[in-house]
Amino acid sequence: MTARQLFDSSFKPKNMRKFVFIALLLIPAMAFTQKLNQKTADVKKNNEMLIGYCNREGFSTINSDFDSAYQAEYAAYHTDAATMKLLRPMLKGVKVTLVMASWCSDSKEWVPRFYKIMDELHYNYRKLTLICVDRSKQAPGTQVETLKADKVPTFIFYRKRVELGRIVEVPSDLLEKDILKILMK
């Protein structure tokens, strides 16, 4: 359908309703579609960093040492079995927002451990929002400004849209124990 057809006086209303219906379906979908795993330059380290909404697959797409550090830490981490047994039923209805940075040493240590824990618990990753920030803790096009995540990584846990608690930078105990303490509130 061309622009001329849209404004042509012979254009039938039946077709216009169909056009409007399709437009109403497509425009919101296009507006809210976020491109995952975008990269930007990390001039301090002379490589790339992830920025914006991401997923785990993005770790292997950047030209930096993050993925190798992630893989090593993930493989080396062993979860606490007793805590994991208690944690498993507590995850029902829990959403997590993780703000991290691919340039950050704490993220390189704690993000792989988080994924190891969640993998063992068979967490539904559709309930995880992963936001990667730059060195000024910004990620244009995301909600990061409203989260008040001044340090990375920041793990924020929600149930029914209510924040239950957060782990900022480094847990006070084992990561899975800190998660359990938050979810028991």
N, C-alpha and C positions, 0 to 999 in steps of 0.2 A: 504494500500500500504506500503510495507516494504522498507527499505533502499536498500536491495538487488535488489528488483524489479526496483528501480530507476536507478541503475547502471548496470542492466542486459542488454546485447546487444540486447536482443529480445524485450525490452521495446518499444512499438509503439509510434511514435511521436504524434499521435492523443491523446493518454492518457497523454502524457507529457504536451500538451497544456492545457488540462483540469486541470491537477495538478497545473500548473503555474497560471492559471486563479483563481483557488480556493485559492491558497497561496497568491496571490496578494490581494484578498478580505479579507482574515482572518488576515494576519500579521498586517496591519495597525490598524484594529479594536482591536486586542489584545494589540498592543503597546500603543494606546491612551485611553484604558479603565482605568479609575481611580477608585480605590476602595474608596467608600465614608465612612465617619464617622469612620476613624481609631482612635484608642485610644493609649495614651501613659501615662506613670506614671507622676503624678505631685507630686514629692517628697516633695515639700514645704508644701503642704496641705494633703499629704498622701492619695491621691485618684487618679482618672483618669481625663484626659483632652482629648478633641478632638484635632486632628492634621490633617492637610492637607485639601483636598477638602471634604466638608460636605454638609449636607442639614438639614433642621429643624428636621427631624425625629431622627437625631443623638443626639439631646439634651437629649432625654429620655434614651439613651443607656449607658450613662457614670455613673460611681459610684462617683457622686459629688452632690453638691447642686444646680448646674446650672439649671436643669429642673424645680425644684420647684420654684426657683426664677423667671425663665422665665414665668411659668404659672401664678404666682401671679401678676407679672408686666403686662403681657398681659391682664389679666382680669381687672385690675384696671385702665388701660389707656383708656381715652376717647379722641378721635380725635376732632379737631376743624372743625365743619361742613362746615363753609364758606371756609376755606382753602382747605378742601378736594374737594369741588365742583370745585374750580379753578384748582386743581392739576390733577384731573381725565383726562382731555384731553391732558395734557402736557406729560403724560407717554408714548405716542405713540412712538415706536422706541427706547425707553430708556433701556439700559442695566445697571446693577448695579453689582459692585464687592464689597463685604463686607468682610473685614478682621477683625476678632474678636478673642477673647480668652475665652474659657469656664471657666477660672480661674479669669477673670477680672471683677471687680465690675461695671465698666462702661458698659461693654458688657452685664452684667446681667440686667442693667437698660434700655439701649437704643436699644438693639437687639429685645426684645419683642415688644417695641413700634414701631419699624420699621416694623416688621411683621404685627402688628395690622393695621398700615396704609396701607400697601401693600395688605393685605387681603381685607380691605374695598374698595380698589380701583380695586380689581380683577386683580392684577398684574400677568403677565405670568411668573412664577418662572423659566421657562426654560431660561429666560434672566438674571437670578441671578447667580453669582458665589460666593459661600461662602467658605472662606478659614479660617481655625482655626489655630492659631499659638501657639507655646509654649512660655515659659517665656522669651526666648531670641528673640522673634518675628520671629521665623523661622518655616517653614513648608516644609520639604524636599519633592521634587517631584512636587512642585507648582511654580507658577510665582511670589510668594510673594516678592522675592528679587527685582524684577523690579518695583514693585508698590510703593516703598518708603513709606510704611505704618509703621512708627516708633511708632505710638501710636494706641491703640485699644479701641473701635472699630473705623475703618475707613470705611466710606461709599463713594464709588467712582461712579459717574454717567457719563455715556457715551451715545452719540448719533452718529451714523455712525462712530464708533471707535475713536471718538474724546472725550477726557475728558472734561466734562462740568464744573465739580467742585467736591469738596469732603467735607464731614463733618468728622472732626477728633475729636475723643473722645466724646466731649459734644457739642451739637448744641448751637448756640448763642441765639436761640429763641425756640419755639416749633419745634420739629423735622420736622413735615409736612410743617411748614413755611420755614424752612431752605431748605428743598427739593424743594419747589416751587421757592424760590429765585434762586437756581441753575438752574432749568429747564427753567426759564424765560430768561436766558442769551442768 
